[in-house]
Amino acid sequence: MKIEWGRWKSAFGRPRTPAEQSAVAVPIPARLGLALGGGFARGLAHIGVLSVLEENDIPVHCIAGVSAGAIVAAAYASGTTPKEIATAGGAMRFTDVARWTIGRMGIAGSDRMDRFLRKLLKCHSFEQLRIPLGVAATDLVTGEAVIFRDRGDVVLPIRASCSYPGLFQPVRCGDHLLVDGAIAMEVPALLARMLGATHVISLHLPMQGAAAMPTNMFHVINRCFQILHSRTEITWRQHSDLVIEPDVRGMEWDAFDSAAQLIKAGEDAARQVLPRIQGWLGRPIHQAEWFGRPGYVPNSPRPRAPR
């Protein structure tokens, strides 16, 4: 289902109803939501952040992901431990999730990813997950985000969210032709808020710093993503309470052989902000503190996966 942007925006700035006015004084516990961005192999840095949170007994109440972040998010939501995700990620190679082929819409198919995901995840439907999960893909025709959550198979949405244009062939889902979720939603901070998070921690994996002259098709596509994201990042940042950016700028998109270094980068970045996260959990908050925050909508609708 597509996000109804107009409907969401109309909720901001309106007068509070009597029920909402009486509710804002009620203390509620903080609910932490993680929003994991893409980055292909560099998505292994997400594992380091999850490891630090677990080591310090920081609960994750919901998690959302796009592209590589969708794989890590779904695995964690299914009950796969950060250590198990790290083992699978460190051993993974491109051909474990892709099959080179000749096609009009991409040069690799993602059907092999199905087998990889069903082995990595402890369960394979949204209903069975231990914590709420949201996965976003991009409708190639409309350009809008398509949200998957709550029910149905989780593997196909992940494949769709990982379908990097030009490399992977788009994934069909009902009437939708889907590609990389990071196109419509670089970091799914708003989606984490939709899942019920009072505090959203966004994990952003910066691309290489200095732009070099592209020398092949993948460099061209990658550079286009960099330009696109640099102009739209304010959108997801305004829905984030905290942004964690592991230092992965020197890593290539397929640097699976640097898994240990990538995971450590995530751990280092998480430890730097740990006191702030712990501070959120040390006290209940009032709804007045987050009523009207970007992304918060009273009695919000619950989008369903497209049929």
C-alpha positions as CSV (number, residue, x, y, z in Angstrom):
1,M,0.0,0.0,0.0
2,K,1.2,3.5,-0.8
3,I,1.7,6.0,1.9
4,E,-1.1,8.6,1.8
5,W,1.1,11.6,2.1
6,G,-1.7,14.2,1.8
7,R,-3.7,12.5,4.5
8,W,-0.7,12.4,6.9
9,K,0.2,16.0,6.4
10,S,-3.4,17.2,7.1
11,A,-3.1,15.9,10.7
12,F,-0.5,18.5,11.6
13,G,-1.4,21.9,12.9
14,R,-5.1,21.1,13.5
15,P,-6.8,21.7,16.9
16,R,-6.6,18.9,19.4
17,T,-9.8,17.0,20.1
18,P,-11.0,16.8,23.7
19,A,-9.8,13.2,23.9
20,E,-6.4,14.2,22.7
21,Q,-6.2,17.1,25.2
22,S,-7.0,14.7,28.1
23,A,-4.4,12.2,26.9
24,V,-1.4,14.4,26.7
25,A,-0.8,14.4,30.4
26,V,-0.7,10.6,30.7
27,P,2.9,9.3,31.2
28,I,3.8,6.7,28.7
29,P,7.0,4.6,28.4
30,A,9.5,5.4,25.7
31,R,9.3,3.1,22.7
32,L,12.5,3.0,20.6
33,G,12.3,2.4,16.9
34,L,15.2,1.8,14.6
35,A,15.3,2.9,11.0
36,L,17.9,1.2,8.9
37,G,19.1,2.6,5.6
38,G,20.7,0.9,2.7
39,G,24.3,0.4,1.7
40,F,24.6,-3.2,0.4
41,A,27.7,-4.8,2.1
42,R,28.1,-1.7,4.2
43,G,24.8,-2.6,5.8
44,L,26.8,-4.9,8.0
45,A,27.5,-1.8,10.1
46,H,23.9,-2.1,11.3
47,I,24.8,-5.3,13.1
48,G,27.4,-3.5,15.2
49,V,24.7,-1.0,16.4
50,L,22.3,-3.8,17.3
51,S,25.1,-5.6,19.2
52,V,25.8,-2.6,21.4
53,L,22.1,-2.1,22.1
54,E,21.7,-5.7,23.2
55,E,24.9,-5.7,25.3
56,N,23.4,-2.7,27.2
57,D,19.9,-4.1,27.5
58,I,18.4,-1.4,25.3
59,P,15.0,-2.7,24.0
60,V,14.0,-2.2,20.4
61,H,10.3,-1.9,20.2
62,C,10.0,-1.8,16.4
63,I,12.3,-1.7,13.4
64,A,12.1,-0.6,9.8
65,G,14.5,-1.1,6.9
66,V,15.1,-0.4,3.3
67,S,17.5,-2.2,0.9
68,A,20.3,-3.9,2.9
69,G,18.8,-2.4,6.0
70,A,15.6,-4.4,5.3
71,I,17.6,-7.7,5.5
72,V,19.2,-6.8,8.8
73,A,15.9,-5.4,10.2
74,A,13.9,-8.5,9.2
75,A,16.4,-10.9,10.5
76,Y,16.6,-9.2,13.9
77,A,12.8,-8.9,14.1
78,S,12.5,-12.6,13.4
79,G,14.7,-13.5,16.4
80,T,18.1,-14.0,14.6
81,T,20.8,-12.7,16.9
82,P,23.3,-10.0,15.9
83,K,26.0,-12.6,16.1
84,E,24.2,-14.9,13.8
85,I,23.5,-12.1,11.3
86,A,27.2,-11.2,11.4
87,T,28.2,-14.8,10.6
88,A,25.8,-15.0,7.7
89,G,26.7,-11.5,6.4
90,G,30.5,-12.1,6.7
91,A,30.2,-15.3,4.7
92,M,27.9,-13.9,2.1
93,R,29.0,-13.3,-1.5
94,F,27.1,-11.5,-4.3
95,T,26.3,-14.7,-6.0
96,D,24.5,-16.0,-2.9
97,V,21.8,-13.5,-3.5
98,A,22.0,-12.8,-7.2
99,R,22.1,-14.6,-10.5
100,W,23.7,-13.0,-13.5
101,T,21.3,-13.0,-16.4
102,I,20.5,-11.1,-19.6
103,G,17.3,-9.0,-19.1
104,R,15.8,-5.8,-20.4
105,M,15.3,-4.4,-16.9
106,G,18.4,-5.6,-15.1
107,I,21.5,-7.8,-15.4
108,A,20.9,-9.9,-12.2
109,G,17.9,-11.7,-10.8
110,S,17.2,-11.8,-7.1
111,D,15.6,-15.2,-6.9
112,R,18.6,-16.7,-5.0
113,M,18.0,-14.2,-2.3
114,D,14.8,-16.1,-1.4
115,R,16.8,-19.1,-0.3
116,F,19.3,-17.0,1.6
117,L,16.6,-15.1,3.5
118,R,14.6,-18.2,4.4
119,K,17.7,-19.6,5.9
120,L,18.7,-16.4,7.8
121,L,15.3,-15.5,9.2
122,K,13.8,-17.5,12.1
123,C,10.3,-17.0,10.7
124,H,8.9,-15.8,7.4
125,S,5.7,-13.9,7.9
126,F,5.0,-10.5,9.5
127,E,2.5,-12.2,12.0
128,Q,5.3,-14.4,13.4
129,L,7.9,-11.7,14.1
130,R,8.9,-11.0,17.7
131,I,8.8,-7.2,17.2
132,P,6.9,-5.1,14.6
133,L,8.7,-4.7,11.3
134,G,8.3,-2.3,8.4
135,V,9.9,-2.7,4.9
136,A,9.6,-0.1,2.2
137,A,10.1,-0.6,-1.5
138,T,9.6,1.9,-4.4
139,D,6.8,1.7,-7.0
140,L,8.7,2.0,-10.3
141,V,5.7,3.5,-12.1
142,T,4.4,6.1,-9.5
143,G,7.7,6.7,-7.7
144,E,5.9,6.4,-4.3
145,A,6.9,4.3,-1.3
146,V,5.1,1.0,-0.9
147,I,4.9,-0.2,2.7
148,F,4.9,-3.8,3.9
149,R,4.0,-4.6,7.5
150,D,1.6,-6.5,9.8
151,R,0.8,-9.5,7.7
152,G,1.9,-11.7,4.8
153,D,5.2,-13.1,3.6
154,V,8.2,-11.0,4.5
155,V,10.7,-12.4,2.0
156,L,9.3,-10.9,-1.2
157,P,9.1,-7.4,0.3
158,I,12.8,-7.6,1.2
159,R,13.8,-8.8,-2.3
160,A,11.8,-5.8,-3.7
161,S,13.4,-3.4,-1.3
162,C,16.9,-4.6,-2.3
163,S,16.3,-4.4,-6.1
164,Y,19.0,-1.8,-6.9
165,P,17.9,-0.4,-10.3
166,G,20.1,-1.2,-13.2
167,L,21.6,-4.2,-11.3
168,F,18.7,-6.2,-10.1
169,Q,15.6,-6.8,-12.1
170,P,12.4,-5.2,-10.5
171,V,10.2,-7.4,-8.4
172,R,6.5,-7.8,-9.3
173,C,4.0,-7.8,-6.4
174,G,0.4,-7.7,-7.4
175,D,-0.1,-4.6,-9.6
176,H,3.2,-3.1,-8.5
177,L,6.6,-3.3,-10.1
178,L,9.0,-2.6,-7.2
179,V,12.6,-1.5,-6.9
180,D,15.0,-0.4,-4.1
181,G,13.1,1.2,-1.2
182,A,15.9,3.7,-0.6
183,I,14.8,5.6,-3.7
184,A,11.6,6.7,-2.1
185,M,12.8,6.6,1.5
186,E,16.5,6.7,2.0
187,V,16.1,6.0,5.7
188,P,12.7,4.8,6.9
189,A,12.4,7.1,9.9
190,L,8.8,7.9,9.2
191,L,7.9,4.2,8.9
192,A,9.4,3.6,12.3
193,R,7.2,6.3,13.7
194,M,4.2,4.7,12.0
195,L,5.0,1.5,13.8
196,G,4.6,3.2,17.2
197,A,8.0,4.6,18.1
198,T,8.1,7.6,20.4
199,H,11.9,7.9,19.7
200,V,13.3,7.1,16.3
201,I,17.0,6.2,15.9
202,S,18.0,6.4,12.3
203,L,21.0,4.5,11.0
204,H,22.5,6.2,8.0
205,L,25.4,4.8,6.0
206,P,27.1,7.6,4.1
207,M,28.5,6.9,0.7
208,Q,32.0,7.7,-0.3
209,G,32.9,11.3,0.4
210,A,34.8,12.8,-2.5
211,A,33.0,12.2,-5.8
212,A,35.3,10.7,-8.4
213,M,34.8,10.6,-12.2
214,P,32.5,7.6,-12.9
215,T,34.2,4.9,-15.0
216,N,31.4,2.4,-15.4
217,M,27.6,2.0,-15.3
218,F,27.5,1.2,-11.6
219,H,29.5,4.2,-10.7
220,V,27.0,6.3,-12.7
221,I,24.0,4.8,-10.9
222,N,25.7,5.1,-7.5
223,R,26.5,8.8,-8.1
224,C,22.9,9.4,-9.1
225,F,21.8,8.0,-5.8
226,Q,24.3,10.2,-4.0
227,I,23.0,13.3,-5.7
228,L,19.3,12.3,-5.1
229,H,19.9,11.5,-1.4
230,S,21.8,14.7,-0.7
231,R,18.8,16.7,-1.8
232,T,16.2,14.7,0.1
233,E,17.8,13.7,3.4
234,I,16.1,16.6,5.2
235,T,12.9,14.6,4.8
236,W,14.0,11.6,6.9
237,R,16.1,13.6,9.3
238,Q,13.1,15.6,10.5
239,H,11.4,12.4,11.5
240,S,14.5,11.2,13.5
241,D,15.3,11.9,17.2
242,L,18.8,10.6,16.7
243,V,21.0,9.8,13.7
244,I,23.8,7.3,13.9
245,E,26.3,7.4,11.1
246,P,29.0,4.7,11.3
247,D,32.3,5.7,9.5
248,V,32.0,3.5,6.4
249,R,33.0,6.1,3.8
250,G,36.1,4.2,2.7
251,M,34.2,1.0,2.1
252,E,33.0,-0.2,-1.3
253,W,29.5,-1.4,-1.9
254,D,30.6,-5.0,-2.1
255,A,33.1,-5.1,0.7
256,F,31.8,-8.3,2.3
257,D,35.4,-9.3,3.1
258,S,35.6,-6.3,5.4
259,A,32.7,-7.5,7.6
260,A,34.6,-7.2,10.9
261,Q,35.7,-3.7,10.2
262,L,32.2,-2.7,9.1
263,I,30.6,-4.2,12.2
264,K,33.2,-2.4,14.4
265,A,32.3,0.9,12.8
266,G,28.7,0.3,13.8
267,E,29.7,-0.6,17.4
268,D,31.9,2.5,17.7
269,A,29.2,4.8,16.5
270,A,26.6,3.3,18.8
271,R,28.7,3.6,21.9
272,Q,29.2,7.3,21.3
273,V,25.4,8.0,21.6
274,L,24.6,5.3,24.2
275,P,24.2,7.8,27.1
276,R,21.6,9.7,25.2
277,I,19.6,6.6,24.4
278,Q,19.8,5.4,28.0
279,G,18.5,8.8,29.1
280,W,15.3,8.3,27.1
281,L,14.6,5.0,28.9
282,G,15.3,6.5,32.4
283,R,11.9,8.3,32.6
284,P,8.4,8.1,31.3
285,I,7.4,10.8,28.8
286,H,4.2,12.7,28.4
287,Q,2.3,12.6,25.1
288,A,2.6,16.3,25.1
289,E,6.3,15.9,24.5
290,W,5.8,14.2,21.2
291,F,2.3,15.1,20.1
292,G,2.6,16.9,16.8
293,R,6.2,15.7,16.1
294,P,6.8,15.0,12.4
295,G,5.4,11.6,11.7
296,Y,3.1,11.4,14.7
297,V,-0.5,11.1,13.7
298,P,-3.2,10.3,16.4
299,N,-5.2,7.2,15.5
300,S,-3.1,6.7,12.5
301,P,-4.1,4.1,9.9
302,R,-2.3,0.9,9.6
303,P,-1.1,0.4,6.0
304,R,-1.3,-3.2,4.7
305,A,0.9,-5.0,2.2
306,P,-0.4,-4.7,-1.4
307,R,-2.1,-7.7,-2.8
